[in-house]
Amino acid sequence: MIDAQSDRRNFRRMAIESGVEVTLAGQKYEGMCVDLSATGMSITVSDNVFKPNDKVYVQLTANGTSTPPLKADAVVLRIQPLGDKYSMAVQFSQLS
């Protein structure tokens, strides 16, 4: 279990479950954002096309709200198997 003292992150993560579109080299992929912080997000994807240091564009839309979508250029930090899917961590490089 991670507690406040052992978690050394600079920004807290917010657990969410919202669809996210990830664009890599002009190709769009659908994923699920599972947590979000001020500097990045964790995304579950079905496709194993991403690798560390890939530059991607992410767009997260809050369904059913008038909140504008979060759009950002990001860099893939890591991707690892998660059952029949993949868990991908991205760090924002620029919010748009």
N, C-alpha and C positions, 0 to 999 in steps of 0.2 A: 504494500500500500504506500502511496506517495502522500506525505504530509507536507505542511507548509515549510517546515525546516529542511526537509531533504530535497524539495523541488527548488532548483536553483534558477529557474527561468526568470527572465526579466519582466515578462508579461504573462498574466493569467490566461488560461485557455477557457473558451466557452464551448461546452458540448452542444452541438446542434446536429440536426439531420436535415440537410437541404441539398437539392440537386445543384451540381456545379458543372459548367462546361469548361473543358480544358482544351486549348488549341496548341498543337505542336506542329510546326512547319506547315501551317495552313490547313491541317487536318483536325477536325473537331471530334472530341471524345466526351462521353457523358460519364459523370462520376457522382459520388455522394460525399459531401463535406461532412466530416464527423466531429471535427473541432476546429475552432478559429481563434487566433490571437491577433494582436496588433501587428505582428511581424510575419505571419504565415498561417497555413492551414494544413490539416491532415485530410486526405481524400482517399476514398475507396474506389478503385477502378477495376473494370473487367479485363481491360487490355494490357498486355505486358509489352508495351512499345516504348515506355519511358525509361530513361536511365539517369543516374546522377549527373548534374551540371547541365541537363537540357534546359533551354529557355522556353518557357511556356507562357500562355496568356490564360488567366482564369476569370470566369464570370459567374458570380454567385447571386442568384435572385431569390429574395424572400417571397415565397409563394403566398398569394392572398393578401399582401400588404401593399401599402403605397410607398414603402421604403425603396429608394433607388438601388439598383444592383451594385454589388461590389465588383469592380473590375480592376485587375492588376496584372502587371508583368511579374513573373516569378521564376525562380530557379528550383529545379528538383534537387532536394537534398539527399533523399534516399527513397528506395522502393523495395518492398519485401513481400513475399507471399503471405496471404491471409486466407487460408482455406482455398476456395476456388477463385478468389479474387486477389487483389494486390492493394497494399497500404502504401500510400505515397505521401511524403512530407514535402511541402514547398515553402520557400521563403520569398516573401514579397520583395521585389526590387524597386517597383514604382507603382503606386496606386493611380488609377486614371479616373 
